[in-house]
Amino acid sequence: WAHIVSIIVDQISEMAGEQEEVLQIFADEMKTEDKFLRLNAVRNLSVVATALGGEATREHLLPFLQEVLDDDDEILLCIAEQVSNLTELVGSENTHSLLPVLESLASVEENIVRAKAVEVIISIFEEMDSESVNSHIFPLVTRMVGAYWFTSKKSACEIIPPVYSRSDNETKEKLVEYFKNLAEDEIPMVRKSAANELKNLVGFMNKNDIVEDLLPTYHDLAHDDQDSVRILGVNNSTAIASVVGDDNEALITVITDLFKDKSWRVRYAMAEKVDVLCELCSPQVRQAFVLRRFMRLMKDSEAEVRAASARKISAIAKGISVESVVENILPIVDKLKVDEEKYVRSALASDISNLAPLLGGEICVQRIVPLVLELLKDEFSEVRFNIINNLDEITNIIGIEELAQNLLHAIVQLAEDPQWRVRIKIIEYTPLLASLLGETTFTERLSALCIAWLGDRVFSVRQAASENLHTITQLFGIPWANTNIIPKIQELAHNSNYLYRMTSLFTVSTLCAIVGPEEIQGIMIPLVVNMANDSVPNIRFNVCKTLQELSLLVDSNYVQNEIKPCLTQLLEDEDRDVRYFASLALQKCNQ
Amino acid sequence: MIITDVNKNDWEQQANNYYTNTGNNWEFSQMFGEEDDASSSEISSESSEENCISSLTFDQSGRFLAVGYNCGQVVVLTQQNDQTYQLYTEFKSHDSAFDFLTSMEIEEKINMIKWYPFSNDKAQRLMTTNDKTVKLFKMWEHSSDDERTDVIVRPWKTYEGGHVYNINSVSFNSDGQLFISTDDLRINLWDVNTSTETFGIVDIKPDNMDDLVEVITCSDFHPQHCNVLIYATSKGIVRMSDMRASAKCDNHTKEFEDADSELGGFFHELVSTISDTHFSPCGRFLVSRDYLTMKVWDTRMEKEPWKVVKFHDHLIPRLCDLYENDCIFDKFECSWSGNSMRVLTGSYNNNFYIADIFGDFSGGESTSINSFTAARPGVVNQYDFSSQLDCSQKVVHTAWHPEEDIIALGANDFGYLYIRNTENDTEEMEIV
């Protein structure tokens, strides 16, 4: 098919000037049963248009497109995209000729197509001169607003804000009038679109106009029957607040109502935006109003809302005084830490440490540390992980000693968790913990654990453990590795279970990238070479692979004397795979 | 039509005026599914299992009637000027599939069809579901060059993987964006535009399946309030949930259970399982259909149903037989009239009942309910129930035109349309 399509495209490009025929070819393609052919025809719209030239495109091609809009959504989307490429061709003073097709596309039900058409209309509008805007864009908006089908009205909601920004006062008034009508439409999806676009319109209006014209509409939408409309009142509130300020009564009324909305989803949305709201308010309003509402959300009957507010605790705390935090927020936090829903506790754990820098050392020790310690013992592993994740916030303020005991206990618990994904996660946190605990404590208490992980039942855990040793060695240095890790690896290489011997091989691989040549030559390679006589073929061919990697890290003499002989021996191995990898390795060595 | 605060007595009085002024007599209009019938589709008239009708639904305007079949086929009929329905289009909605995990076949039978409530003049969308997969189709007319108009149906979205158990119903939310799909133990909330995610809002699965005592049989969203839904269970309970109150709707807001149910005994639970439940179009009432009765509830009163319509008492002596031939498990549907005044339901012997649902049902034989037999005129007269009970001929599926008094009935592989006789209507009734 591609072959046929490209022939047609070539034909068309050669036919520039023979307009009727070009149009006919395109029209025929658009009538075929095969969707793929139609799609390709549309993809080459610019080619067709170029062949036709600007005038014929305007007078024949575009009207023709209007007639083929009874098609698959994929093709309609393509048309919208292609039309946007035709602006130069039709001429900048004639871009309005593209609008009829787009207007039709902006009334289809498939959201992706409709949104694209609107996007193109707006981009055309932005480049238009004022006269064209008046004679073409405004009538288009008027038609869409008065359309029978709700889909056009949805598009109208999206077009009104940018058009507003470039209109004269008289037109602005009319556009606001339109917008208000759309916000009262009987179809819920139209009202939802209006609610969604309100914040964008607000961005283009001045304070007086907003207060006079838009606040009543904002109020009504925030009290709509449909949850899906009211929920958008949240973003509209922050948008309006940023222009109008925090002392407008109508605004405060709506925000209060949204905080108390019957639908938990609206309250959830408020919880997510409460920090934005906080920042837009003066300190007095924060303390007197936002804080009170936030406290209620933290005690909300629906767990999702409590969890959402738990994530915003530190953000809110930033905006109020320390005393206020201690007096108002911490008591509720004490309740949240024993919330029956684990996701609430988990959300709390992810944010609580951020309070430390705000409260200072003494309060931190008295109030935050006990909280953190309790959460470290939570039965839900996510809670513990979230605490560990943010520990540096606390240790920066008070140091590690207060936490060390409980922290280590928590780590050991997680390291022995029956779920292997939990074990992997704690391994991934180990470098962070190592840097927090410092070399001495870490070596004393956790290095044994790091080695033990190499012997986990699950392969992914063993692999993560190997990589972990790599990172820790980078942190603490080669001498440390020499003392604490390498002897253990050597032991592991003699384990009776071949899987653990394999692990030691892998670990050798990962460590070699960072240890020094003495270690490589003195310990690592001898260890590997020793395993060339292992009874298990898997070990033997992994020896080949490892030696291949290691050969790049030592000088050629060493390769000649120590590595090659071993590989040559394995070339005669009874196992086919071993022979294969041995020869591969030797090839690399010889290069 | 949204009823917010109607006094029950006022409503009852208005209803009884309506019943007095409009007769409850229904006449055969047409039949489909038969070979020689002008409106039939290509489905053969052989009475085989797969040609049985499995669901019937009018769209919001009544212009279209969708009929789903056991074989996975959907036939759409459209209303003509003379109130008859002609074939508009048909398509294969679902194919049978094989579930490898359970080694069971997934039937292609269409369990429910619902029309998307906000449809364009040019294109409609309809949602169909089988046991496991919900699909949304787009249907539109395409006029080609040579003046011919074809009806094209394309699958638009497929919502799969949401259900472990068998789906029994789907319902659109009044916001035009969300819908629920319900299986035996769970209700999932979907966004129409997103087929990759769904949110579980009701889950009655016990931790230990040995403790299972109750399954969900059907569900419905409130026609106006975007946050209210009901679901009915095999224990004869209808639960109402408010999606605003909490994320998980396991804790119901209201529970409608008729504790007065007289039957008792071995068959009690079997006959009290609710086979269908719907909100009235006005949103103020709900009806539940169980094996022997229909109950209308005022949604504001959970204590007891407002009306209990007993029309199947003649089956009580035969419950043993009905149990043995499995007919006691038949799931009869019911339908409200568009003005929330009457309720239709089907029965055996191809009979169907239309109840003046707010009439008087306190006595023994009530005059507020009429029965008719779905059959070609002249073919059969009404049966005397005490003599012969034909359980193989049953009107299981029903639908009522949303604006006119036209009803559709599905009885095995034949569909019937009946129209109310308006000759004796005294005045034009406006329901407030």
Boltz contact constraints between the chains, C-beta under 6 A:
constraints:
  - contact:
      token1: [A, 70]
      token2: [B, 142]
      max_distance: 6.0
  - contact:
      token1: [A, 149]
      token2: [B, 120]
      max_distance: 6.0
  - contact:
      token1: [A, 188]
      token2: [B, 175]
      max_distance: 6.0
  - contact:
      token1: [A, 188]
      token2: [B, 176]
      max_distance: 6.0
  - contact:
      token1: [A, 189]
      token2: [B, 176]
      max_distance: 6.0
  - contact:
      token1: [A, 226]
      token2: [B, 175]
      max_distance: 6.0
  - contact:
      token1: [A, 226]
      token2: [B, 226]
      max_distance: 6.0
  - contact:
      token1: [A, 227]
      token2: [B, 226]
      max_distance: 6.0
  - contact:
      token1: [A, 228]
      token2: [B, 175]
      max_distance: 6.0
  - contact:
      token1: [A, 228]
      token2: [B, 177]
      max_distance: 6.0
  - contact:
      token1: [A, 262]
      token2: [B, 244]
      max_distance: 6.0
  - contact:
      token1: [A, 263]
      token2: [B, 244]
      max_distance: 6.0
  - contact:
      token1: [A, 264]
      token2: [B, 246]
      max_distance: 6.0
  - contact:
      token1: [A, 302]
      token2: [B, 246]
      max_distance: 6.0
  - contact:
      token1: [A, 304]
      token2: [B, 247]
      max_distance: 6.0
